[in-house]
Amino acid sequence: MADSDGRQVDGVNHATGKIYRLKLFFNNEGKELTKEEKQRLRKEKKQHKKNKKDDKGPPEKEKEKEKASVPAPSKPATQSPAHKAAPAPVHASESAAAAEKPAKSKAELRAERRARQDSERTSKHGKKEGGQQSASSKPKATPNELQPVVKRLPEHVQVDDPAALKKLAKKLERQQVRQIHSHVPLRSDYGYKVSLFSHLHQYSRKSPPTLQISIPATVIHPSIVRLGLQYSQGIIAGSNARSVALLHTFKQVIQDYSTPPNEELSRDLVNKLSPYISFLSQCRPLSASMGNAIKYIKKEISNIPSQCKEEEAKGKLQACIDSYINEKIILASEAISKYAIEKISDGDVILVYGCSSLVNHILCKAFEKQRKFRVIVVDSRPRLEGREALRRLVKKGIRCTYVLISALSYILPEVSKVFLGAHALLANGYVMSRVGTSQIALVAKAYNVPVLVCCETYKFCERVQTDSFVSNELDDPDDLIVTRNGKSHLENWQTVKSLGLLNLVYDVTPPDFVDLVITDLGMIPCTSVPVVLRVKNVDQ
Amino acid sequence: LEDGRKLVEYFRAQIRGDPDVASAVAAIRSLLEFLRRDQSETILGLRENMTQAIRRLEETDSSVAVSSGGELFLRFISLTSLEHPDLSQCKNVMIERGELFLKKISLSRGKVGKLCHTFIKDGAKILTHSSSRVVLKVLENAAADNKRFTVYVTESQPDSAGKRMAQKLRKLNIPVMVVLDAAVGYIMEKVDLVIVGAEGVVESGGVINKIGTYQMAVCSKAHNKPFYVVAESFKFVRLYPLNQQDVPDRFKYTADILKTVKDLNQEHPMIDYTPPSLITLLFTDLGVLTPSAVSDELIKLYL
C-alpha cells in the first residue's frame, strides 16, 4: 500500500484539486474511480519512463507477468517502495495497461463528463489547477473485471507519511466553494505517539478543531460545527448516538440548503456535504456506521430526479433520513431484542462490558418481560462507560454487580452468558468494538461461557481487518493521567523522552471467540457476515 | 380433532409400512395427504390447518427432523405468491409443489451416500454412533464400490440402537464390532474416521444427534481424527443452541415422556448438541459443507 503512495510523491500530484473528486472521495464508487484514474496515470508515467530504457526489457517476462497480474493485481500495491526494484509487478501493471480496451463503463463516462464540466468551471473562475493534466491525460478505461482496483490506504491511517499529510492539507485548503478565505482546518497531532500506532492521528481534547476556523464559517454549516465539537469533546459518544446525531444534523443542513442557480440539487448538495464530512472526520474519525449512513444519504441525493422541485426534493430527503433512522436503528433494536430475549433464561447471570445502547435496551426489555436474571457490568479506564450502563440498569430495577476489567477472571465462573455490543462487524467476521472487548471474549472462551454479540446490520462494514493496529483510533493521551491523593505521577509525561501514553479506543475480536451474532435479520454465526452483506447488496 | 387422529394414523402407517424411510419423509407424506383432504375455504385457513397438523405430528414423534421437515414443507409450498383467485387452483399448485418437494427429498439420501462414500479409503476403520439410515446408505455404497473397511458401532443405550445397526451391517457382509458407549475414548486411537448421522442440523453448523455424539466428537478432536456428519438438507432447522442446556426440551425427550412425566430433570435426554468447532465436514444433498457454510445455506433456504 505504501508503494502506491510512494509513487504518488514523485509522480503526479493527485492532490484532489478538482471539486468533483472531493465529492467522490467519500462516495465508494467514486473512490474506485479516482483510484483507478490515479492508477492509470501512474501507469502512464511509468510507461513513459520504461519505454525510454526498456527496449530490451524481456517481452516474455511481461507476457507471463501479465497472466499473473490479471488474477492478482493487488500485488503491486502491497510492495513497498523499497522493493520497487522488482520490475515484475511494474511490468504487470503496465502490460495490463497496455492491454486496455477502449470500452468505457458508464461510470467512467460520467466521471469524464463531470471532469470536463468542472475543468470548464474552474477555468472560468481563474483558479490554477494542477489537476488539468489529469483531465487531459485521462487514459482509456480498463474494464473493472480485468483490473480490480488497487486499494489505497485512507489518509487517516497515514499520519506518519509526510506526503500524505501534505496532500491532506492541500485538499482541505481547496475545499472551498467559491470562497477564498475560509477553509477546513487541519488539526495537528498532540504528543509523542507510540511507534506501532504512529500512522494514526492523536489529538488533544484541549485544542478543539474550531480554534482556527474563521467566523462566520461560511463553508461549514453551524450545526455541523456544533456536532463536530460535540464529537471531539466526547459529549456524543457511542456508535448509534453518533450516527443518529449525524443524520439529524444532515436533516438540518438539507433544510437550510438552497440550490444555487445553474446547479442541480442532486450534484451540488453532495459537493456541499464533502467539506462537512472532512471537518467531522477531523474532529473525530468517522465510525463504520456513520460511513454507511453517509453512503446512503449520498446515494439518495444523487437519485433525486432532476425535474424534482427543490422543496419536494428536500422533503423527500428528510423523509428518507427519517425512515433510515427508524428502520435501521430503532426498529432494528426492537427486532434484536426479540431474538435476544429468547436467549435469556431465568436464573441467568449476564456479563456486559461498557455501555452499549443496544445491550442496555435488550436487558431492559427482558426485565420488562419478567425474566429473572442479574447483570455483571465490567468497566475499564479511562472512559469508565460502565458507570453509565450501571446507572441505567439499576434505574430499571435490575440487580447489578460492578467490577473493573482486571477482576474478569475472578468473576467469570459465575457468569452464564456474555452480551457484547459492537462498533462494526467486518467482512471477515471480526468484531470491532470498544477496547477490552476482545479480552472479555478471550477469557469467556477459556471458561466456556457463550459470547453473544448484538449488532444492527447497518454497522456491517466491507472492510477486512485481522488486528487492531492497522486501523484504530487514538484518544487523548492526557486522559490516562490520574490524580490520586493529590499526586498525578504522569503529569509531565511529555518531558520524559522515552515515555508514550497510549489510549486506544477500539479493538478487534476474532470470530472464533464469538458464539452468536444477533442482528435484525436473525441469529447468525460470526462467519456468515459476508453472506448478509451479499444479500444486502443484492437487495439494493 | 378427527383430522388430527387420522393424520397420526396415516403417519404411523407410513412408518410401519416402510421402516427404512426417514421420519421426516413420512411426516411430509402425511402432510401432503392432509393437504389433499383438507376442506378449508381460505388460504389462511389452510395454512392454519397445516401448522396445526405439523404440531400434531410433532406430538407424536418429537424428533427434530419432523419439526424441520414440516416447516420446510410449509415454506416450500407457499414460497412464491399464489396468484390464482380460485382456492382449488391454489391448492392444486400447492399439491404439485408438495409432490415435487417430496420427490426431491426422497432422493436426498442417495445423493448423500454418493458424496460421502469416496471419503472412505480402502482399509479404513470407521467409528459410528447408534443407528443411522444415512450412514448405512453411505457404508452400503462404499461396500458396493469394493472397498474393504471395518466398522465399530457404539451400543448406544438406552435403546441399544447400535446393535440393530450392527445386524444390518452384517447383512451387507461388512465386518462390524459393537463397543460400549464408554469405550469410545479407548477405541478412538484405532479408528481412522468417525461418521455419524444427524437428527437435526442447526444454524450454527452444529448437529443434534443421539446422546453420546458430543462425547465422540470431543474424543475425535482430541485424537485429531476427522469427524464427519451425514444429513439430508431437510434436517436443517432454525435453532441456535449455545450449549447443551439451550436445546429446547421438546426435542430432548421422546413424545411419550413429554406427555406423561412431570419432572423432566429425572429423565435422561435422548439427544445432545455437538458444536460446529468439533465437526470437520457435513455431507448433505446440497453438497459437502463446512460447518460455517451451513448458515449460508440456511439463509438461502429460508430468506
Contacts between the chains, C-beta under 8 A, distances in Angstrom:
chain1	res1	chain2	res2	distance
A	343	B	242	6.9
A	343	B	246	7.6
A	417	B	242	7.3
A	448	B	243	7.9
A	450	B	242	3.9
A	450	B	243	6.1
A	452	B	242	7.6
A	512	B	277	7.7
A	515	B	204	7.5
A	515	B	242	5.8
A	516	B	204	7.2
A	516	B	240	6.1
A	516	B	242	6.4
A	521	B	303	7.5
A	523	B	203	6.4
A	523	B	240	4.5
A	524	B	203	7.2
A	524	B	295	5.7
A	524	B	299	7.6
A	525	B	203	7.1
A	525	B	204	5.0
A	525	B	205	6.5
A	525	B	276	7.4
A	525	B	292	6.3
A	525	B	295	5.1
A	527	B	292	3.9
A	527	B	295	7.2
A	528	B	292	7.1
A	528	B	295	4.2
A	528	B	296	6.0
A	528	B	299	6.9
A	531	B	295	7.1
A	531	B	296	4.7
A	531	B	299	5.6
A	532	B	299	7.6
A	535	B	299	6.8
A	535	B	303	6.8
